[in-house]
Amino acid sequence: MIDGPYFVLTLLGVLGTGLVAGVFCGFSTFVMRGLASLPPAQGVAAMNAINMAAVTPSFMLVFAGSAVVCTVIAVVTFVLWPDDGKVELLLGSALYLFGSFGVTVAANVPRNNTLGELDPDTREAASYWPTYVRQWTVWNHVRTVASAAAAVVYVLALT
């Protein structure tokens, strides 16, 4: 069984990845639907405002901090190669680092940047909005599942 500082580190991994999964789940299940139901100019303006408001120390601590914790868990697992939970610890780290953090950097943020460069009241913004909502939400589903799966796999490592 995992114990000591390694237990605390893994518990932080469970907490961080679970919290991030909850944020992403909220967006996938109702926030994006609500925004998509607005006229395009309002939806674009609202999403741009959300994207600006999301970059707060508290959210970044949880989101980026979880990536740091997952990286530390993976490195410590490789160095110590524990008898218990090594597969789960490495899998949980990979799920979050690639499926959540990596997808955010490679798929969601570029779409946010493109949307942020558009004037909400233009035809271009109105034309891009449905594509943005569809593609962003698909990738957000991936982030949600990956973050939740990472939390579950970390819990399994503790059992």
ABEGO torsion letter per residue (X at the ends): XBBEAAAAAAAAAAAAAAAAAAAAAAAAAAAAAAAAABBAAAAAAAAAAAAAAABBAAAAAAAAAAAAAAAAAAAAAAAAGBABGAAAAAAAAAAAAAAAAAAAAAAAAAAAAAAAABBAABAAAAAAAAAAAAAAAAAAAAAAAAAAAAAAAAAAAAX
